[in-house]
Amino acid sequence: MLRSGELPLCRLAIETCTYDYEAPLLHDVFVTNDVPNQNFNREFLTANPSGYVFDFSSGLYPFVQRGIHMSLLQFDLSALPSNATIHDAAFYFYAFDNVREGGVVDVQLPYTESPLDLASITWLDARSLSYYPLLNSVSFDVISPGEVVETAFSSSRLNRVAEEGKERGELTLALGSFDATARFFSSEHPEQAYHPRLELQVQACFEQVNPAQESAMVSAFFSDRVFEESVELFANSLGGDEFYLRFDFSGVPANAQIVDVRLTLHPRTVWEESNLMLDALTEPWEPGVVTYNTRPASTGVPLDTATLANGSREVVEMESDALFAHVLERFEAGQTVDLRVSALQGDTAFHGSEALNTALRPRLTVVYE
């Protein structure tokens, strides 16, 4: 279970390093022009427009609201890694005791050069600020006595300001309204399940893209031939063409925890539907020397497979549990990754490790934390 403020390790699985994170709530208070020189740290937060008075004396948490009320909440983002990227943000709060239908509560970002001190902020401070609307204002209906309504607020602007807030270590949100009297539970309310919260989807791992250090091709039709160049690499089931790739772990720290790997191949020509197999080499080999007759042995056990349609230029992305486990084993042993690509069916030419366009060369992407 995810606990507030806790950063889980990236999972050892495909498409990792994305996890849910609940930002700790540092402060939540409300201010009002009715009492402009103080703030209220109560069991509830509230929004109320100018000119509206409502007496909650008979409800939960008695309070008489008159004049403008605004609530402010500050979430701690300081524990997020510097390389973290926030993809999605959602702000949850729980309404009760709402008294009018059709009202709208606005979620906004206060413009400040430095973080606000919500422990001491007053209405006089809050009214002097500018506010950036985060869109998707929240509509409220009348809530029956004892009823609690969960509200989830999200928008592309909230995602963006959360990402910007990461740089300063906090995100402050303001709740106000021009036409709604609304109350929400605060962090002082005894039931934690009803506390406001900010949930983030975070990606926080590093990627190292390593092009093939070496490559070589062999062919059963030319069993003694050494193919000197690696501009093109062929996998042909009828001709017995296959090729080998070697990757090292340049740029990956020795103490890194690898959490995902991906092999990328760019087809140059696919002459007919091709079924490709990737497996691991078990014997040494050297480019400029290896031939079909001297080719290294391989496991014959697929690390991954791929199918290409005739004429396809679709990039081949191989990522599987088996490939991940093999790369992790080689990394922990301090050895290179040596792979074979062969065709079970069909004929395909790939861009090789000496392709003029370096972006098309075979590459192994290692994701680590």
C-alpha positions as a Python dict, from the first residue, in 0.01 Angstrom:
ca = {
    (1, 'M'): (0, 0, 0),
    (2, 'L'): (126, 347, -89),
    (3, 'R'): (178, 567, 215),
    (4, 'S'): (189, 944, 208),
    (5, 'G'): (536, 1079, 141),
    (6, 'E'): (681, 738, 57),
    (7, 'L'): (877, 691, -266),
    (8, 'P'): (852, 327, -381),
    (9, 'L'): (1134, 166, -576),
    (10, 'C'): (1075, 119, -946),
    (11, 'R'): (928, -220, -1025),
    (12, 'L'): (1132, -485, -1200),
    (13, 'A'): (892, -511, -1491),
    (14, 'I'): (826, -380, -1837),
    (15, 'E'): (737, -8, -1861),
    (16, 'T'): (857, 60, -1511),
    (17, 'C'): (958, 369, -1319),
    (18, 'T'): (606, 503, -1332),
    (19, 'Y'): (437, 488, -994),
    (20, 'D'): (169, 658, -790),
    (21, 'Y'): (281, 903, -524),
    (22, 'E'): (70, 1082, -266),
    (23, 'A'): (224, 1417, -177),
    (24, 'P'): (222, 1495, 197),
    (25, 'L'): (-14, 1775, 296),
    (26, 'L'): (187, 2037, 486),
    (27, 'H'): (-81, 2295, 569),
    (28, 'D'): (-448, 2357, 494),
    (29, 'V'): (-625, 2667, 625),
    (30, 'F'): (-898, 2906, 525),
    (31, 'V'): (-907, 3286, 539),
    (32, 'T'): (-1195, 3533, 525),
    (33, 'N'): (-1246, 3905, 481),
    (34, 'D'): (-1480, 3886, 779),
    (35, 'V'): (-1172, 3830, 1001),
    (36, 'P'): (-894, 3968, 781),
    (37, 'N'): (-602, 3946, 1025),
    (38, 'Q'): (-592, 3573, 1096),
    (39, 'N'): (-641, 3231, 940),
    (40, 'F'): (-846, 2933, 1050),
    (41, 'N'): (-695, 2590, 1106),
    (42, 'R'): (-1017, 2399, 1163),
    (43, 'E'): (-1160, 2054, 1089),
    (44, 'F'): (-1300, 2192, 765),
    (45, 'L'): (-1209, 2411, 470),
    (46, 'T'): (-1458, 2635, 295),
    (47, 'A'): (-1534, 2856, -3),
    (48, 'N'): (-1791, 3134, 13),
    (49, 'P'): (-1865, 3428, -220),
    (50, 'S'): (-1908, 3792, -126),
    (51, 'G'): (-2248, 3888, 12),
    (52, 'Y'): (-2350, 3539, 125),
    (53, 'V'): (-2410, 3450, 489),
    (54, 'F'): (-2490, 3102, 612),
    (55, 'D'): (-2519, 2971, 963),
    (56, 'F'): (-2385, 2618, 1007),
    (57, 'S'): (-2453, 2623, 1382),
    (58, 'S'): (-2676, 2316, 1361),
    (59, 'G'): (-2444, 2117, 1135),
    (60, 'L'): (-2117, 1935, 1176),
    (61, 'Y'): (-1848, 2177, 1292),
    (62, 'P'): (-2069, 2480, 1374),
    (63, 'F'): (-1959, 2802, 1210),
    (64, 'V'): (-2124, 3117, 1075),
    (65, 'Q'): (-1993, 3207, 730),
    (66, 'R'): (-2031, 3564, 613),
    (67, 'G'): (-1831, 3735, 342),
    (68, 'I'): (-1562, 3589, 120),
    (69, 'H'): (-1393, 3268, 234),
    (70, 'M'): (-1099, 3108, 58),
    (71, 'S'): (-911, 2788, 143),
    (72, 'L'): (-543, 2724, 77),
    (73, 'L'): (-360, 2390, 78),
    (74, 'Q'): (14, 2330, 51),
    (75, 'F'): (158, 1994, -57),
    (76, 'D'): (518, 1883, -7),
    (77, 'L'): (697, 1778, -330),
    (78, 'S'): (1051, 1799, -191),
    (79, 'A'): (1098, 1421, -171),
    (80, 'L'): (1056, 1371, -546),
    (81, 'P'): (1385, 1290, -725),
    (82, 'S'): (1537, 1568, -933),
    (83, 'N'): (1495, 1359, -1248),
    (84, 'A'): (1129, 1282, -1178),
    (85, 'T'): (867, 1368, -1437),
    (86, 'I'): (505, 1416, -1331),
    (87, 'H'): (263, 1277, -1589),
    (88, 'D'): (-71, 1306, -1414),
    (89, 'A'): (-194, 1491, -1107),
    (90, 'A'): (-528, 1461, -930),
    (91, 'F'): (-652, 1666, -636),
    (92, 'Y'): (-912, 1499, -413),
    (93, 'F'): (-1129, 1668, -153),
    (94, 'Y'): (-1446, 1571, 31),
    (95, 'A'): (-1746, 1802, 50),
    (96, 'F'): (-2020, 1811, 312),
    (97, 'D'): (-2291, 2059, 426),
    (98, 'N'): (-2324, 2232, 87),
    (99, 'V'): (-2638, 2444, 83),
    (100, 'R'): (-2709, 2569, -270),
    (101, 'E'): (-2743, 2401, -607),
    (102, 'G'): (-2551, 2509, -915),
    (103, 'G'): (-2251, 2654, -739),
    (104, 'V'): (-1900, 2625, -879),
    (105, 'V'): (-1575, 2605, -683),
    (106, 'D'): (-1259, 2723, -858),
    (107, 'V'): (-923, 2553, -807),
    (108, 'Q'): (-642, 2802, -859),
    (109, 'L'): (-267, 2845, -818),
    (110, 'P'): (-140, 3150, -625),
    (111, 'Y'): (137, 3336, -812),
    (112, 'T'): (434, 3373, -577),
    (113, 'E'): (811, 3393, -620),
    (114, 'S'): (869, 3186, -307),
    (115, 'P'): (651, 2935, -118),
    (116, 'L'): (372, 3081, 91),
    (117, 'D'): (376, 3045, 468),
    (118, 'L'): (28, 2906, 522),
    (119, 'A'): (86, 2882, 896),
    (120, 'S'): (67, 3261, 918),
    (121, 'I'): (-117, 3371, 604),
    (122, 'T'): (-418, 3601, 648),
    (123, 'W'): (-693, 3735, 424),
    (124, 'L'): (-491, 4053, 382),
    (125, 'D'): (-201, 3846, 248),
    (126, 'A'): (-415, 3625, 26),
    (127, 'R'): (-610, 3906, -138),
    (128, 'S'): (-288, 4074, -255),
    (129, 'L'): (-188, 3771, -464),
    (130, 'S'): (-269, 3691, -825),
    (131, 'Y'): (-424, 3354, -902),
    (132, 'Y'): (-385, 3127, -1202),
    (133, 'P'): (-702, 2928, -1287),
    (134, 'L'): (-648, 2555, -1338),
    (135, 'L'): (-974, 2511, -1537),
    (136, 'N'): (-1228, 2232, -1487),
    (137, 'S'): (-1403, 2420, -1206),
    (138, 'V'): (-1601, 2189, -981),
    (139, 'S'): (-1981, 2208, -964),
    (140, 'F'): (-2163, 2127, -641),
    (141, 'D'): (-2521, 2036, -562),
    (142, 'V'): (-2700, 2033, -229),
    (143, 'I'): (-2561, 1764, 0),
    (144, 'S'): (-2792, 1591, 245),
    (145, 'P'): (-2705, 1593, 616),
    (146, 'G'): (-2446, 1325, 687),
    (147, 'E'): (-2359, 1283, 319),
    (148, 'V'): (-1997, 1317, 201),
    (149, 'V'): (-1913, 1369, -167),
    (150, 'E'): (-1568, 1284, -304),
    (151, 'T'): (-1447, 1530, -566),
    (152, 'A'): (-1153, 1456, -796),
    (153, 'F'): (-1004, 1751, -982),
    (154, 'S'): (-756, 1706, -1267),
    (155, 'S'): (-649, 1908, -1570),
    (156, 'S'): (-352, 1955, -1800),
    (157, 'R'): (-278, 2279, -1617),
    (158, 'L'): (-269, 2098, -1284),
    (159, 'N'): (-19, 1853, -1435),
    (160, 'R'): (196, 2142, -1552),
    (161, 'V'): (194, 2338, -1226),
    (162, 'A'): (268, 2019, -1030),
    (163, 'E'): (573, 1964, -1252),
    (164, 'E'): (679, 2324, -1192),
    (165, 'G'): (610, 2287, -820),
    (166, 'K'): (851, 1995, -807),
    (167, 'E'): (1135, 2238, -878),
    (168, 'R'): (1049, 2448, -570),
    (169, 'G'): (951, 2155, -353),
    (170, 'E'): (585, 2239, -298),
    (171, 'L'): (252, 2306, -461),
    (172, 'T'): (-4, 2543, -314),
    (173, 'L'): (-367, 2537, -430),
    (174, 'A'): (-647, 2782, -354),
    (175, 'L'): (-1020, 2704, -343),
    (176, 'G'): (-1266, 2988, -387),
    (177, 'S'): (-1606, 3059, -538),
    (178, 'F'): (-1819, 3339, -681),
    (179, 'D'): (-2151, 3158, -633),
    (180, 'A'): (-2115, 2855, -404),
    (181, 'T'): (-2107, 2803, -30),
    (182, 'A'): (-1913, 2481, 7),
    (183, 'R'): (-1735, 2306, 293),
    (184, 'F'): (-1472, 2031, 275),
    (185, 'F'): (-1298, 1822, 536),
    (186, 'S'): (-947, 1935, 627),
    (187, 'S'): (-649, 1744, 764),
    (188, 'E'): (-776, 1827, 1115),
    (189, 'H'): (-1084, 1610, 1061),
    (190, 'P'): (-1037, 1283, 1255),
    (191, 'E'): (-1122, 1054, 961),
    (192, 'Q'): (-805, 1040, 750),
    (193, 'A'): (-990, 888, 454),
    (194, 'Y'): (-1161, 1226, 407),
    (195, 'H'): (-847, 1438, 418),
    (196, 'P'): (-756, 1635, 104),
    (197, 'R'): (-487, 1469, -101),
    (198, 'L'): (-277, 1522, -412),
    (199, 'E'): (-198, 1207, -610),
    (200, 'L'): (73, 1214, -874),
    (201, 'Q'): (183, 970, -1140),
    (202, 'V'): (559, 1000, -1142),
    (203, 'Q'): (833, 865, -1365),
    (204, 'A'): (1172, 877, -1198),
    (205, 'C'): (1430, 652, -1357),
    (206, 'F'): (1717, 707, -1599),
    (207, 'E'): (1753, 576, -1954),
    (208, 'Q'): (2085, 486, -2111),
    (209, 'V'): (2071, 418, -2486),
    (210, 'N'): (2369, 215, -2604),
    (211, 'P'): (2424, 147, -2976),
    (212, 'A'): (2564, -191, -3072),
    (213, 'Q'): (2933, -200, -2987),
    (214, 'E'): (2992, -469, -3250),
    (215, 'S'): (2786, -650, -3511),
    (216, 'A'): (2845, -920, -3771),
    (217, 'M'): (2644, -1117, -4025),
    (218, 'V'): (2690, -1471, -4154),
    (219, 'S'): (2519, -1662, -4437),
    (220, 'A'): (2477, -2034, -4506),
    (221, 'F'): (2495, -1957, -4881),
    (222, 'F'): (2843, -1815, -4825),
    (223, 'S'): (2951, -2036, -4539),
    (224, 'D'): (3319, -1935, -4545),
    (225, 'R'): (3268, -1567, -4619),
    (226, 'V'): (3349, -1292, -4372),
    (227, 'F'): (3112, -1000, -4415),
    (228, 'E'): (3336, -704, -4339),
    (229, 'E'): (3077, -426, -4336),
    (230, 'S'): (2784, -386, -4101),
    (231, 'V'): (2588, -120, -4287),
    (232, 'E'): (2318, -382, -4348),
    (233, 'L'): (2240, -696, -4150),
    (234, 'F'): (2022, -973, -4294),
    (235, 'A'): (1794, -1232, -4137),
    (236, 'N'): (1683, -1481, -4405),
    (237, 'S'): (1529, -1819, -4329),
    (238, 'L'): (1604, -1973, -4671),
    (239, 'G'): (1956, -1839, -4704),
    (240, 'G'): (2050, -1908, -4345),
    (241, 'D'): (2140, -1543, -4291),
    (242, 'E'): (2164, -1432, -3930),
    (243, 'F'): (2345, -1159, -3743),
    (244, 'Y'): (2502, -1097, -3408),
    (245, 'L'): (2500, -791, -3185),
    (246, 'R'): (2719, -699, -2891),
    (247, 'F'): (2624, -436, -2636),
    (248, 'D'): (2813, -312, -2335),
    (249, 'F'): (2686, -112, -2039),
    (250, 'S'): (2862, 216, -2105),
    (251, 'G'): (2700, 497, -1910),
    (252, 'V'): (2521, 267, -1665),
    (253, 'P'): (2663, 308, -1311),
    (254, 'A'): (2805, -9, -1160),
    (255, 'N'): (2567, 18, -864),
    (256, 'A'): (2258, 85, -1077),
    (257, 'Q'): (1942, -119, -1039),
    (258, 'I'): (1826, -210, -1389),
    (259, 'V'): (1449, -210, -1412),
    (260, 'D'): (1378, -241, -1784),
    (261, 'V'): (1556, -311, -2114),
    (262, 'R'): (1454, -273, -2477),
    (263, 'L'): (1623, -377, -2801),
    (264, 'T'): (1545, -158, -3103),
    (265, 'L'): (1602, -264, -3466),
    (266, 'H'): (1519, -60, -3777),
    (267, 'P'): (1418, -260, -4087),
    (268, 'R'): (1561, -144, -4417),
    (269, 'T'): (1367, -385, -4641),
    (270, 'V'): (1116, -663, -4570),
    (271, 'W'): (1067, -882, -4879),
    (272, 'E'): (800, -1109, -4736),
    (273, 'E'): (629, -1164, -4405),
    (274, 'S'): (909, -1240, -4162),
    (275, 'N'): (910, -1408, -3823),
    (276, 'L'): (1219, -1314, -3626),
    (277, 'M'): (1374, -1473, -3321),
    (278, 'L'): (1614, -1321, -3070),
    (279, 'D'): (1828, -1549, -2856),
    (280, 'A'): (2154, -1533, -2662),
    (281, 'L'): (2497, -1638, -2785),
    (282, 'T'): (2687, -1878, -2560),
    (283, 'E'): (3029, -1871, -2730),
    (284, 'P'): (3271, -1588, -2810),
    (285, 'W'): (3275, -1429, -3156),
    (286, 'E'): (3456, -1145, -3325),
    (287, 'P'): (3349, -927, -3618),
    (288, 'G'): (3578, -943, -3918),
    (289, 'V'): (3654, -1307, -3837),
    (290, 'V'): (3331, -1498, -3784),
    (291, 'T'): (3177, -1698, -4070),
    (292, 'Y'): (2878, -1928, -4094),
    (293, 'N'): (3108, -2227, -4048),
    (294, 'T'): (3267, -2074, -3737),
    (295, 'R'): (2952, -1913, -3601),
    (296, 'P'): (2908, -1914, -3223),
    (297, 'A'): (2658, -2142, -3056),
    (298, 'S'): (2340, -1992, -2916),
    (299, 'T'): (2082, -2108, -2667),
    (300, 'G'): (1809, -2152, -2928),
    (301, 'V'): (1565, -2039, -2661),
    (302, 'P'): (1382, -1722, -2768),
    (303, 'L'): (1438, -1411, -2561),
    (304, 'D'): (1173, -1250, -2778),
    (305, 'T'): (1015, -1278, -3123),
    (306, 'A'): (872, -1034, -3375),
    (307, 'T'): (667, -1048, -3694),
    (308, 'L'): (704, -802, -3982),
    (309, 'A'): (464, -769, -4274),
    (310, 'N'): (589, -763, -4631),
    (311, 'G'): (720, -415, -4712),
    (312, 'S'): (697, -298, -4352),
    (313, 'R'): (921, -23, -4214),
    (314, 'E'): (785, -67, -3865),
    (315, 'V'): (1052, -33, -3598),
    (316, 'V'): (1109, -357, -3408),
    (317, 'E'): (1099, -308, -3031),
    (318, 'M'): (1187, -621, -2835),
    (319, 'E'): (1115, -612, -2463),
    (320, 'S'): (1027, -920, -2265),
    (321, 'D'): (1080, -1073, -1923),
    (322, 'A'): (1329, -1318, -2074),
    (323, 'L'): (1535, -1044, -2240),
    (324, 'F'): (1527, -840, -1921),
    (325, 'A'): (1646, -1135, -1711),
    (326, 'H'): (1929, -1211, -1954),
    (327, 'V'): (2055, -853, -1968),
    (328, 'L'): (2034, -822, -1589),
    (329, 'E'): (2236, -1142, -1548),
    (330, 'R'): (2507, -1016, -1786),
    (331, 'F'): (2519, -678, -1613),
    (332, 'E'): (2561, -834, -1270),
    (333, 'A'): (2836, -1060, -1407),
    (334, 'G'): (3017, -763, -1563),
    (335, 'Q'): (2987, -912, -1913),
    (336, 'T'): (2868, -783, -2248),
    (337, 'V'): (2529, -874, -2397),
    (338, 'D'): (2577, -1089, -2710),
    (339, 'L'): (2264, -1161, -2910),
    (340, 'R'): (2162, -1345, -3226),
    (341, 'V'): (1883, -1234, -3460),
    (342, 'S'): (1761, -1502, -3702),
    (343, 'A'): (1458, -1559, -3923),
    (344, 'L'): (1221, -1848, -3866),
    (345, 'Q'): (1043, -1734, -4181),
    (346, 'G'): (1096, -1462, -4439),
    (347, 'D'): (1374, -1226, -4540),
    (348, 'T'): (1453, -890, -4380),
    (349, 'A'): (1741, -645, -4406),
    (350, 'F'): (1810, -423, -4105),
    (351, 'H'): (2023, -115, -4062),
    (352, 'G'): (2348, -225, -3901),
    (353, 'S'): (2592, -83, -3649),
    (354, 'E'): (2771, 107, -3927),
    (355, 'A'): (2457, 260, -4080),
    (356, 'L'): (2523, 612, -4204),
    (357, 'N'): (2223, 739, -4009),
    (358, 'T'): (2327, 671, -3650),
    (359, 'A'): (1966, 694, -3530),
    (360, 'L'): (1889, 376, -3726),
    (361, 'R'): (2161, 162, -3573),
    (362, 'P'): (2066, -126, -3340),
    (363, 'R'): (2048, -9, -2982),
    (364, 'L'): (1983, -145, -2637),
    (365, 'T'): (1802, 88, -2401),
    (366, 'V'): (1870, 24, -2033),
    (367, 'V'): (1637, 184, -1779),
    (368, 'Y'): (1777, 204, -1429),
    (369, 'E'): (1748, 380, -1097),
}
